[in-house]
Amino acid sequence: MRKVCILRLGHRPERDHRVTTHVGLTARALGADGMYLVGEDPVIVGSIRDVVERWGGEFFIEDKVKWKQCIRQWKERGGIVAHLTMYGLEVGEVVAEMRERTEDLLIIVGAEKVPGDVYGMVDYNVSVTNQPHSEISSLAILLDRLFMGQEMDKKFEGAKIRVEPCEAGKRVIEL
């Protein structure tokens, strides 16, 4: 199985903690293998690593990443890169082709204005909608369509806790 990772670009530590954390949590829960974070943010790194420790599974987070270098190295190793942007081709037009490819996939999730160079460095500029919306929702939709819903059945090995689904109330099981 190929590797799918996220590059969080444009993270602003003073204002993006919650959103960037949720990008990482969404990526992990919906089947990605890890996240590269441009810049340094030990709070987010620690938070996501804590979730992996308690909830299980294999997911890495690496900060202090230089975005151009990350993209170039990914492509040099034979991977492909997709950039989530409201200016790209509609996800429905490109996801089947992306799914059929076997190369490792790096998905760029921007925060603030994305540098123009990004658009030319990637293999796919992908739009989930051409309306203003959350980068978290775009990532979730792309991953769900990429994995065709199979990510919902993923087992998180080594979990110390898990939620047991129930109709009402809340059941958390300590393993």
VEXDO-888131 format. One record per residue (C-alpha): residue number from 1; chain; z negated, y, x. Coordinates in nm, 4 decimals. Last residue first. Layout:
% residues N
kolmi:NUM; lumnu:A; Z:Z; Y:Y; X:X
...
This chain:
% residues 175
kolmi:175; lumnu:A; Z:-2.6867; Y:-0.1585; X:-0.7559
kolmi:174; lumnu:A; Z:-2.8479; Y:0.1190; X:-0.9583
kolmi:173; lumnu:A; Z:-2.6794; Y:0.1307; X:-1.3014
kolmi:172; lumnu:A; Z:-2.6341; Y:0.4610; X:-1.4824
kolmi:171; lumnu:A; Z:-2.6254; Y:0.4379; X:-1.8600
kolmi:170; lumnu:A; Z:-2.5749; Y:0.7509; X:-2.0700
kolmi:169; lumnu:A; Z:-2.5911; Y:0.8057; X:-2.4407
kolmi:168; lumnu:A; Z:-2.3371; Y:0.7050; X:-2.6986
kolmi:167; lumnu:A; Z:-2.0423; Y:0.4649; X:-2.6973
kolmi:166; lumnu:A; Z:-2.1240; Y:0.3161; X:-2.3593
kolmi:165; lumnu:A; Z:-1.9495; Y:0.2886; X:-2.0250
kolmi:164; lumnu:A; Z:-2.1706; Y:0.1648; X:-1.7417
kolmi:163; lumnu:A; Z:-2.1842; Y:0.4321; X:-1.4757
kolmi:162; lumnu:A; Z:-2.2162; Y:0.3194; X:-1.1181
kolmi:161; lumnu:A; Z:-2.4703; Y:0.3368; X:-0.8397
kolmi:160; lumnu:A; Z:-2.5024; Y:0.2090; X:-0.4834
kolmi:159; lumnu:A; Z:-2.1286; Y:0.1572; X:-0.4525
kolmi:158; lumnu:A; Z:-2.0054; Y:-0.0596; X:-0.1641
kolmi:157; lumnu:A; Z:-1.6638; Y:-0.1252; X:-0.3134
kolmi:156; lumnu:A; Z:-1.5231; Y:0.1290; X:-0.5573
kolmi:155; lumnu:A; Z:-1.3012; Y:-0.0678; X:-0.7946
kolmi:154; lumnu:A; Z:-0.9850; Y:0.1035; X:-0.9182
kolmi:153; lumnu:A; Z:-0.8927; Y:0.0322; X:-1.2804
kolmi:152; lumnu:A; Z:-0.8267; Y:0.3974; X:-1.3686
kolmi:151; lumnu:A; Z:-0.6009; Y:0.4248; X:-1.0633
kolmi:150; lumnu:A; Z:-0.3554; Y:0.1984; X:-1.2474
kolmi:149; lumnu:A; Z:-0.2582; Y:0.4867; X:-1.4770
kolmi:148; lumnu:A; Z:0.1001; Y:0.4997; X:-1.3483
kolmi:147; lumnu:A; Z:-0.0122; Y:0.5549; X:-0.9856
kolmi:146; lumnu:A; Z:0.2186; Y:0.8551; X:-0.9364
kolmi:145; lumnu:A; Z:0.1751; Y:0.9711; X:-1.2950
kolmi:144; lumnu:A; Z:-0.2041; Y:0.9672; X:-1.2659
kolmi:143; lumnu:A; Z:-0.1933; Y:1.1245; X:-0.9196
kolmi:142; lumnu:A; Z:0.0361; Y:1.4065; X:-1.0385
kolmi:141; lumnu:A; Z:-0.1731; Y:1.4723; X:-1.3491
kolmi:140; lumnu:A; Z:-0.5005; Y:1.4834; X:-1.1580
kolmi:139; lumnu:A; Z:-0.3577; Y:1.7088; X:-0.8865
kolmi:138; lumnu:A; Z:-0.2192; Y:1.9521; X:-1.1418
kolmi:137; lumnu:A; Z:-0.5511; Y:1.9549; X:-1.3302
kolmi:136; lumnu:A; Z:-0.7410; Y:2.0392; X:-1.0127
kolmi:135; lumnu:A; Z:-0.4913; Y:2.3118; X:-0.9192
kolmi:134; lumnu:A; Z:-0.5909; Y:2.4839; X:-1.2410
kolmi:133; lumnu:A; Z:-0.3432; Y:2.6710; X:-1.4587
kolmi:132; lumnu:A; Z:-0.0907; Y:2.9562; X:-1.4641
kolmi:131; lumnu:A; Z:0.2253; Y:2.8389; X:-1.6437
kolmi:130; lumnu:A; Z:0.5260; Y:2.6686; X:-1.4865
kolmi:129; lumnu:A; Z:0.3721; Y:2.3292; X:-1.5484
kolmi:128; lumnu:A; Z:0.3099; Y:2.0234; X:-1.3334
kolmi:127; lumnu:A; Z:0.5349; Y:2.1702; X:-1.0676
kolmi:126; lumnu:A; Z:0.6287; Y:1.9824; X:-0.7532
kolmi:125; lumnu:A; Z:0.7782; Y:2.1220; X:-0.4313
kolmi:124; lumnu:A; Z:0.8934; Y:1.8026; X:-0.2638
kolmi:123; lumnu:A; Z:0.9895; Y:1.7122; X:0.0932
kolmi:122; lumnu:A; Z:0.7772; Y:1.9828; X:0.2498
kolmi:121; lumnu:A; Z:0.8267; Y:2.2286; X:0.5363
kolmi:120; lumnu:A; Z:1.0447; Y:2.4768; X:0.3452
kolmi:119; lumnu:A; Z:0.7943; Y:2.5569; X:0.0696
kolmi:118; lumnu:A; Z:0.5064; Y:2.5655; X:0.3195
kolmi:117; lumnu:A; Z:0.6640; Y:2.8450; X:0.5241
kolmi:116; lumnu:A; Z:0.6083; Y:3.0862; X:0.2335
kolmi:115; lumnu:A; Z:0.2333; Y:3.0851; X:0.2968
kolmi:114; lumnu:A; Z:0.0352; Y:2.9766; X:-0.0117
kolmi:113; lumnu:A; Z:-0.1403; Y:3.2553; X:-0.2011
kolmi:112; lumnu:A; Z:-0.5014; Y:3.1502; X:-0.2529
kolmi:111; lumnu:A; Z:-0.5935; Y:2.7933; X:-0.3349
kolmi:110; lumnu:A; Z:-0.3240; Y:2.5426; X:-0.2477
kolmi:109; lumnu:A; Z:-0.3110; Y:2.1681; X:-0.3016
kolmi:108; lumnu:A; Z:-0.0735; Y:1.9981; X:-0.0593
kolmi:107; lumnu:A; Z:-0.0124; Y:1.6292; X:-0.1270
kolmi:106; lumnu:A; Z:0.0442; Y:1.4072; X:0.1771
kolmi:105; lumnu:A; Z:0.2225; Y:1.0790; X:0.1020
kolmi:104; lumnu:A; Z:0.2515; Y:0.7740; X:0.3271
kolmi:103; lumnu:A; Z:0.6057; Y:0.6359; X:0.3161
kolmi:102; lumnu:A; Z:0.7023; Y:0.3681; X:0.0635
kolmi:101; lumnu:A; Z:0.9199; Y:0.5729; X:-0.1687
kolmi:100; lumnu:A; Z:0.9555; Y:0.4454; X:-0.5244
kolmi:99; lumnu:A; Z:0.6644; Y:0.6567; X:-0.6516
kolmi:98; lumnu:A; Z:0.8147; Y:0.9784; X:-0.5131
kolmi:97; lumnu:A; Z:1.1460; Y:0.9018; X:-0.6855
kolmi:96; lumnu:A; Z:0.9648; Y:0.8345; X:-1.0130
kolmi:95; lumnu:A; Z:0.7576; Y:1.1510; X:-0.9690
kolmi:94; lumnu:A; Z:1.0547; Y:1.3848; X:-0.9232
kolmi:93; lumnu:A; Z:1.1895; Y:1.4966; X:-1.2619
kolmi:92; lumnu:A; Z:0.8686; Y:1.4382; X:-1.4584
kolmi:91; lumnu:A; Z:0.6754; Y:1.6509; X:-1.2086
kolmi:90; lumnu:A; Z:0.8952; Y:1.9513; X:-1.2853
kolmi:89; lumnu:A; Z:1.0634; Y:2.0970; X:-0.9790
kolmi:88; lumnu:A; Z:0.8611; Y:2.3625; X:-0.8005
kolmi:87; lumnu:A; Z:0.7469; Y:2.7161; X:-0.8831
kolmi:86; lumnu:A; Z:0.4128; Y:2.6179; X:-1.0416
kolmi:85; lumnu:A; Z:0.3216; Y:2.4676; X:-0.7073
kolmi:84; lumnu:A; Z:0.1875; Y:2.1322; X:-0.5898
kolmi:83; lumnu:A; Z:0.3377; Y:2.0651; X:-0.2476
kolmi:82; lumnu:A; Z:0.4599; Y:1.7159; X:-0.1646
kolmi:81; lumnu:A; Z:0.4831; Y:1.5781; X:0.1894
kolmi:80; lumnu:A; Z:0.6414; Y:1.2594; X:0.3216
kolmi:79; lumnu:A; Z:0.5152; Y:1.0410; X:0.6036
kolmi:78; lumnu:A; Z:0.6993; Y:0.9068; X:0.9069
kolmi:77; lumnu:A; Z:0.4356; Y:0.9720; X:1.1741
kolmi:76; lumnu:A; Z:0.6231; Y:1.2903; X:1.2695
kolmi:75; lumnu:A; Z:0.5958; Y:1.3979; X:0.9031
kolmi:74; lumnu:A; Z:0.2172; Y:1.3747; X:0.9027
kolmi:73; lumnu:A; Z:0.2020; Y:1.5405; X:1.2444
kolmi:72; lumnu:A; Z:0.4094; Y:1.8368; X:1.1210
kolmi:71; lumnu:A; Z:0.2047; Y:1.8771; X:0.8018
kolmi:70; lumnu:A; Z:-0.1293; Y:1.8634; X:0.9837
kolmi:69; lumnu:A; Z:-0.0085; Y:2.0973; X:1.2606
kolmi:68; lumnu:A; Z:0.1048; Y:2.3526; X:1.0060
kolmi:67; lumnu:A; Z:-0.2262; Y:2.3246; X:0.8171
kolmi:66; lumnu:A; Z:-0.4717; Y:2.3513; X:1.1045
kolmi:65; lumnu:A; Z:-0.7634; Y:2.1283; X:1.0087
kolmi:64; lumnu:A; Z:-1.1231; Y:2.2404; X:1.0611
kolmi:63; lumnu:A; Z:-1.2338; Y:1.9915; X:0.7921
kolmi:62; lumnu:A; Z:-1.1914; Y:1.6159; X:0.7536
kolmi:61; lumnu:A; Z:-1.2787; Y:1.4225; X:0.4420
kolmi:60; lumnu:A; Z:-1.2498; Y:1.0471; X:0.4129
kolmi:59; lumnu:A; Z:-1.2413; Y:0.8157; X:0.1143
kolmi:58; lumnu:A; Z:-1.3103; Y:0.4416; X:0.1002
kolmi:57; lumnu:A; Z:-1.5088; Y:0.3291; X:-0.1983
kolmi:56; lumnu:A; Z:-1.8676; Y:0.3677; X:-0.2997
kolmi:55; lumnu:A; Z:-2.0562; Y:0.5895; X:-0.5471
kolmi:54; lumnu:A; Z:-2.3572; Y:0.6701; X:-0.3295
kolmi:53; lumnu:A; Z:-2.1968; Y:0.6989; X:0.0159
kolmi:52; lumnu:A; Z:-1.8683; Y:0.8361; X:-0.1210
kolmi:51; lumnu:A; Z:-2.0578; Y:1.1007; X:-0.3196
kolmi:50; lumnu:A; Z:-2.2598; Y:1.1953; X:-0.0103
kolmi:49; lumnu:A; Z:-1.9388; Y:1.2268; X:0.1939
kolmi:48; lumnu:A; Z:-1.8056; Y:1.4644; X:-0.0705
kolmi:47; lumnu:A; Z:-2.1134; Y:1.6851; X:-0.0585
kolmi:46; lumnu:A; Z:-2.1387; Y:1.6831; X:0.3198
kolmi:45; lumnu:A; Z:-1.7762; Y:1.7884; X:0.3686
kolmi:44; lumnu:A; Z:-1.8139; Y:2.0543; X:0.0995
kolmi:43; lumnu:A; Z:-2.1253; Y:2.2011; X:0.2604
kolmi:42; lumnu:A; Z:-1.9835; Y:2.1665; X:0.6144
kolmi:41; lumnu:A; Z:-1.6964; Y:2.4039; X:0.5344
kolmi:40; lumnu:A; Z:-1.4602; Y:2.4777; X:0.8210
kolmi:39; lumnu:A; Z:-1.0993; Y:2.5779; X:0.7819
kolmi:38; lumnu:A; Z:-0.8107; Y:2.3865; X:0.6287
kolmi:37; lumnu:A; Z:-0.9539; Y:2.0802; X:0.4567
kolmi:36; lumnu:A; Z:-0.7914; Y:1.7396; X:0.4956
kolmi:35; lumnu:A; Z:-0.8651; Y:1.4983; X:0.2141
kolmi:34; lumnu:A; Z:-0.8811; Y:1.1218; X:0.1831
kolmi:33; lumnu:A; Z:-0.7496; Y:0.7967; X:0.0419
kolmi:32; lumnu:A; Z:-0.6277; Y:0.9165; X:-0.2973
kolmi:31; lumnu:A; Z:-0.6811; Y:0.6929; X:-0.6014
kolmi:30; lumnu:A; Z:-0.7890; Y:0.9013; X:-0.8975
kolmi:29; lumnu:A; Z:-1.1621; Y:0.9173; X:-0.8258
kolmi:28; lumnu:A; Z:-1.1111; Y:1.0271; X:-0.4645
kolmi:27; lumnu:A; Z:-0.8534; Y:1.2971; X:-0.5419
kolmi:26; lumnu:A; Z:-1.0617; Y:1.4249; X:-0.8317
kolmi:25; lumnu:A; Z:-1.3718; Y:1.4444; X:-0.6124
kolmi:24; lumnu:A; Z:-1.1815; Y:1.6245; X:-0.3367
kolmi:23; lumnu:A; Z:-1.0201; Y:1.8780; X:-0.5718
kolmi:22; lumnu:A; Z:-1.3601; Y:1.9146; X:-0.7403
kolmi:21; lumnu:A; Z:-1.5221; Y:2.0101; X:-0.4095
kolmi:20; lumnu:A; Z:-1.2426; Y:2.2617; X:-0.3551
kolmi:19; lumnu:A; Z:-1.3046; Y:2.4131; X:-0.6991
kolmi:18; lumnu:A; Z:-1.6820; Y:2.4327; X:-0.6573
kolmi:17; lumnu:A; Z:-1.6828; Y:2.5781; X:-0.3086
kolmi:16; lumnu:A; Z:-1.3953; Y:2.8248; X:-0.3632
kolmi:15; lumnu:A; Z:-1.5630; Y:3.1686; X:-0.3470
kolmi:14; lumnu:A; Z:-1.7133; Y:3.2476; X:-0.0059
kolmi:13; lumnu:A; Z:-1.5633; Y:2.9411; X:0.1588
kolmi:12; lumnu:A; Z:-1.2038; Y:3.0482; X:0.0776
kolmi:11; lumnu:A; Z:-0.9857; Y:2.7359; X:0.0801
kolmi:10; lumnu:A; Z:-0.6233; Y:2.8329; X:0.1489
kolmi:9; lumnu:A; Z:-0.4807; Y:2.4817; X:0.1840
kolmi:8; lumnu:A; Z:-0.6452; Y:2.1608; X:0.0731
kolmi:7; lumnu:A; Z:-0.4319; Y:1.8850; X:0.2257
kolmi:6; lumnu:A; Z:-0.4645; Y:1.5703; X:0.0139
kolmi:5; lumnu:A; Z:-0.4004; Y:1.2116; X:0.1147
kolmi:4; lumnu:A; Z:-0.2050; Y:0.9150; X:-0.0201
kolmi:3; lumnu:A; Z:-0.1729; Y:0.6079; X:0.2060
kolmi:2; lumnu:A; Z:0.0845; Y:0.3420; X:0.1309
kolmi:1; lumnu:A; Z:0.0000; Y:0.0000; X:0.0000
